[in-house]
Each structure stands twice: as C-alpha cells, then as structure tokens.
Amino acid sequence: MISDLDKFFTAIKNIKDVQLTVHYDENDTVMTEEIFNKIAWANGKTSDDTAIETKTNPHSEITWTKVKEEMDKL
C-alpha cells in the first residue's frame, strides 16, 4: 500500500515537477494542509549548487486543494 507521504510527493509531482523540502514530524502519518504550509520551495541555486529555499510557494498551480485532490486519486 502506498503511504500518505508517497502520495503527497507523487501528487505534487503530477501537478508540477518541482524541488522542495517538507518539514514534518516523523510521527505524522497523514499529510495535512499544515504540513503543506511548511514546505521549503527551491527557488534557485547558489554558485556552489546549494538550493535557495523560500517558504512562499512560487507555484500558483500547486495548492493544498489541488494536492489533496490528486492524493485522493492515488
């Protein structure tokens, strides 16, 4: 069975293939809007290839509602 975390990442990738980091507690078994709002979105790279991250979602097509809808399909 596919985990909720796997569904979460697959759903985002199905909407748009982007780089991100999700900050969540390892005890979280259900992905929620609260966790979605903690995503650190890659927003470029430094000269030494380190990701520049932002807490502001730069992808208007990726919303919690759309991610949840996509997760429910999986």
C-alpha positions as protocol buffer text, in pm:
chain_id: "A"
residue {
  index: 1
  type: MET
  ca { x: 0 y: 0 z: 0 }
}
residue {
  index: 2
  type: ILE
  ca { x: 126 y: 346 z: -90 }
}
residue {
  index: 3
  type: SER
  ca { x: 196 y: 567 z: 211 }
}
residue {
  index: 4
  type: ASP
  ca { x: 39 y: 907 z: 258 }
}
residue {
  index: 5
  type: LEU
  ca { x: 385 y: 1065 z: 227 }
}
residue {
  index: 6
  type: ASP
  ca { x: 442 y: 889 z: -107 }
}
residue {
  index: 7
  type: LYS
  ca { x: 100 y: 1005 z: -226 }
}
residue {
  index: 8
  type: PHE
  ca { x: 185 y: 1359 z: -120 }
}
residue {
  index: 9
  type: PHE
  ca { x: 509 y: 1372 z: -321 }
}
residue {
  index: 10
  type: THR
  ca { x: 352 y: 1193 z: -620 }
}
residue {
  index: 11
  type: ALA
  ca { x: 57 y: 1433 z: -618 }
}
residue {
  index: 12
  type: ILE
  ca { x: 284 y: 1737 z: -623 }
}
residue {
  index: 13
  type: LYS
  ca { x: 497 y: 1585 z: -900 }
}
residue {
  index: 14
  type: ASN
  ca { x: 182 y: 1508 z: -1103 }
}
residue {
  index: 15
  type: ILE
  ca { x: 84 y: 1874 z: -1081 }
}
residue {
  index: 16
  type: LYS
  ca { x: 434 y: 2010 z: -1147 }
}
residue {
  index: 17
  type: ASP
  ca { x: 778 y: 1857 z: -1111 }
}
residue {
  index: 18
  type: VAL
  ca { x: 945 y: 2090 z: -862 }
}
residue {
  index: 19
  type: GLN
  ca { x: 1214 y: 2067 z: -598 }
}
residue {
  index: 20
  type: LEU
  ca { x: 1106 y: 2108 z: -238 }
}
residue {
  index: 21
  type: THR
  ca { x: 1170 y: 2003 z: 117 }
}
residue {
  index: 22
  type: VAL
  ca { x: 890 y: 1905 z: 351 }
}
residue {
  index: 23
  type: HIS
  ca { x: 936 y: 1966 z: 722 }
}
residue {
  index: 24
  type: TYR
  ca { x: 723 y: 1727 z: 922 }
}
residue {
  index: 25
  type: ASP
  ca { x: 741 y: 1517 z: 1236 }
}
residue {
  index: 26
  type: GLU
  ca { x: 831 y: 1154 z: 1172 }
}
residue {
  index: 27
  type: ASN
  ca { x: 522 y: 1057 z: 1372 }
}
residue {
  index: 28
  type: ASP
  ca { x: 296 y: 1232 z: 1120 }
}
residue {
  index: 29
  type: THR
  ca { x: 122 y: 961 z: 921 }
}
residue {
  index: 30
  type: VAL
  ca { x: -131 y: 1181 z: 744 }
}
residue {
  index: 31
  type: MET
  ca { x: -26 y: 1470 z: 525 }
}
residue {
  index: 32
  type: THR
  ca { x: -223 y: 1783 z: 606 }
}
residue {
  index: 33
  type: GLU
  ca { x: -255 y: 2141 z: 493 }
}
residue {
  index: 34
  type: GLU
  ca { x: -49 y: 2238 z: 797 }
}
residue {
  index: 35
  type: ILE
  ca { x: 240 y: 2025 z: 672 }
}
residue {
  index: 36
  type: PHE
  ca { x: 190 y: 2154 z: 316 }
}
residue {
  index: 37
  type: ASN
  ca { x: 231 y: 2506 z: 452 }
}
residue {
  index: 38
  type: LYS
  ca { x: 573 y: 2410 z: 595 }
}
residue {
  index: 39
  type: ILE
  ca { x: 722 y: 2326 z: 255 }
}
residue {
  index: 40
  type: ALA
  ca { x: 1052 y: 2491 z: 170 }
}
residue {
  index: 41
  type: TRP
  ca { x: 1036 y: 2551 z: -205 }
}
residue {
  index: 42
  type: ALA
  ca { x: 1357 y: 2554 z: -411 }
}
residue {
  index: 43
  type: ASN
  ca { x: 1389 y: 2896 z: -566 }
}
residue {
  index: 44
  type: GLY
  ca { x: 1727 y: 2880 z: -738 }
}
residue {
  index: 45
  type: LYS
  ca { x: 2083 y: 2776 z: -656 }
}
residue {
  index: 46
  type: THR
  ca { x: 2391 y: 2940 z: -517 }
}
residue {
  index: 47
  type: SER
  ca { x: 2722 y: 2938 z: -704 }
}
residue {
  index: 48
  type: ASP
  ca { x: 2819 y: 2618 z: -519 }
}
residue {
  index: 49
  type: ASP
  ca { x: 2493 y: 2441 z: -620 }
}
residue {
  index: 50
  type: THR
  ca { x: 2323 y: 2478 z: -283 }
}
residue {
  index: 51
  type: ALA
  ca { x: 1947 y: 2523 z: -313 }
}
residue {
  index: 52
  type: ILE
  ca { x: 1800 y: 2859 z: -227 }
}
residue {
  index: 53
  type: GLU
  ca { x: 1471 y: 2794 z: -48 }
}
residue {
  index: 54
  type: THR
  ca { x: 1165 y: 3002 z: 26 }
}
residue {
  index: 55
  type: LYS
  ca { x: 863 y: 2938 z: 246 }
}
residue {
  index: 56
  type: THR
  ca { x: 646 y: 3129 z: -2 }
}
residue {
  index: 57
  type: ASN
  ca { x: 503 y: 2895 z: -264 }
}
residue {
  index: 58
  type: PRO
  ca { x: 617 y: 3032 z: -602 }
}
residue {
  index: 59
  type: HIS
  ca { x: 391 y: 2789 z: -794 }
}
residue {
  index: 60
  type: SER
  ca { x: 35 y: 2919 z: -812 }
}
residue {
  index: 61
  type: GLU
  ca { x: -77 y: 2593 z: -974 }
}
residue {
  index: 62
  type: ILE
  ca { x: 26 y: 2395 z: -664 }
}
residue {
  index: 63
  type: THR
  ca { x: -227 y: 2449 z: -387 }
}
residue {
  index: 64
  type: TRP
  ca { x: -326 y: 2230 z: -94 }
}
residue {
  index: 65
  type: THR
  ca { x: -668 y: 2175 z: -253 }
}
residue {
  index: 66
  type: LYS
  ca { x: -515 y: 2052 z: -579 }
}
residue {
  index: 67
  type: VAL
  ca { x: -259 y: 1836 z: -399 }
}
residue {
  index: 68
  type: LYS
  ca { x: -531 y: 1677 z: -183 }
}
residue {
  index: 69
  type: GLU
  ca { x: -748 y: 1609 z: -489 }
}
residue {
  index: 70
  type: GLU
  ca { x: -454 y: 1443 z: -661 }
}
residue {
  index: 71
  type: MET
  ca { x: -370 y: 1240 z: -349 }
}
residue {
  index: 72
  type: ASP
  ca { x: -728 y: 1114 z: -333 }
}
residue {
  index: 73
  type: LYS
  ca { x: -692 y: 975 z: -688 }
}
residue {
  index: 74
  type: LEU
  ca { x: -390 y: 765 z: -593 }
}
